[in-house]
Every structure is written in structure tokens, then in C-alpha cells.
Amino acid sequence: MSYRKDNRTPGQIGGVDMVFPYRPDNVESSLIKKHPLQRIHSPSRSISAFVHATGLVSFFYSFQCLKYFPGEINEAYGWHFQFLTIIALSISTLTFIFGFLADITLNPKLFLIKNALAVASAPLEVLISLLYWGLTAIDRTLVMPPGMHIDTFVDLSLHLFPAALLLIDALLLSPPWTVGVVPALLVPGCLATFYWFWLEHCYSYNGWYPYPIMEILKTEHRIILFVGSALTMSASTLALKWAFSRFNGQLGKAVPGDAKRR
């Protein structure tokens, strides 16, 4: 059996910095070299697989619960995808599917796709948690349609657990993000624009908005809300990038416990 020289080659996708070694032919072990700043080895069939599997169970449970919501939203045009929460949950589910598949197969390409998706899904889930719980603290009827009641655990599985799980993935199971300020502004801006047109499209069929706050606000106030939300998501992206460097350190700088992680 012949071995290739173990020279590291950098790669980057979706604003995520990756380092992989060349690997021996037909050898399953040591398929992916953990980034020096990555806290826990991933992809792997141990901790990483457990986290991603747990996330998928939580996400699928949330989708399963949607059918028990009031009939109006279930029968409406756009279904529950009128809610930004469900759009984000779909992206998060896709993120963790690729993460879990990477864990099982130890495939570096699947790992790259997971990390690229996480650059969008993690800040989005943070935004949703901030918006939902912030508005709920002010007045729950701003985000909850009349007649809709959510069990506490289901509420947490929709509006808190996804953000927590994506934060664990981003800070512990991923290499550092290299996304800059411009992409951090562009992605949320495109998402906010898409969601605006999607809501208006659904409104043209249903005659009502999924979030009561949208019925209260005038057009100019909605614009402020959407712009503010996009900027908050951008800030979340940059904050997560900063938090990673604070939690895991930076290349070329001493980090407590770094020798143990390597």
C-alpha cells in the first residue's frame, strides 16, 4: 500500500476556512484532519454524530407538531412556511442532515457543505430567538395568531433549541468562519428581501399575515422592522465569528488548553 505525502492543503467554501491532509489510499482512518482551532473533532461518529442526531430528532419533532396547529394556517397558501421560524428550521434541518451524513461517512465534502449552510442557519436561528422572545416579552399577541396555543416544550423546540444546537455546532464542531463584513450584510439582506416578497405573495392569496405584528405596522414601519432584522442577523454573524475566536483562539496565538485539543 502506497502513501501520499501528508501535505496540508487549504480549502474554503461559504466563508469557512478548512484544512485537510492528503490521505493514504484505501485507509478509512484519519480521513479528515481537525482544524487546529476546532474544539471537538468533527466529522466523527462519536460526539459530533450525537449532536447532529439529537438536533435532527428535535427538528423533526417540531415539524411533526405543526399538524396539530389550528386548521387555518394548515390550510392556508404557503402553509407554515409563511413563518420565518419554519423557513429557518428547514435550513437548520438541512444543515444537520449534511452534518450527520458527514459524521457517518467521514466525507469532507459533506462536512464543507454543512459548514457553508451553518454560516446562514446559525445567525438566522439566533435572530429568530431574539425576535420571538423579545416580542413575546412585550406582548405575545404580536407574534402569535389569535386562537393559536403552543405547548411550552414545542415552543422551545421551535424558538430556542435550534439556536442552541447551531451555536454548539458553530463553536465546538466547526472550523473558524472567514466570512467578511460584506457577505455578512449581503446574505441577511437577500433573505429579508425574499421573505418580504414571499409574505406579500402569501397575503395576496390568504388576505392575512402569519404574524399579527405585520397587520399592525404600516408599510414604512415594516421596512424598518425588516432592515433592523437583517442588520441584527448580520451582527449575529460577526458576533459568532468573534465568539469563536474568543472561545477557541486564533492561529499563531496561545490558547489555554490548546495543546490538549490538538
Secondary structure, DSSP 4 states (H G I P E B T S, - for coil): -------EEEEEETTEEEEEE---TT--TT-SPPPTT-SS--S-TTHHHHHHHHHHHHHHHHHHHGGGS-HHHHHSTTGGGGSHHHHHHHHHHHHHHHHHHHHHH--HHHHHHHHHHHHHHHHHHHHHHHHHHHHHHH-GGGTS-TT----HHHHHHHHTHHHHHHHHHHHHSSPPB---HHHHHHHHHHHHHHHHHHHHHHHHHHSS-SSHHHHHS-HHHHHHHHHHHHHHHHHHHHHHHHHHHHHH--TTS--TTHHHH-
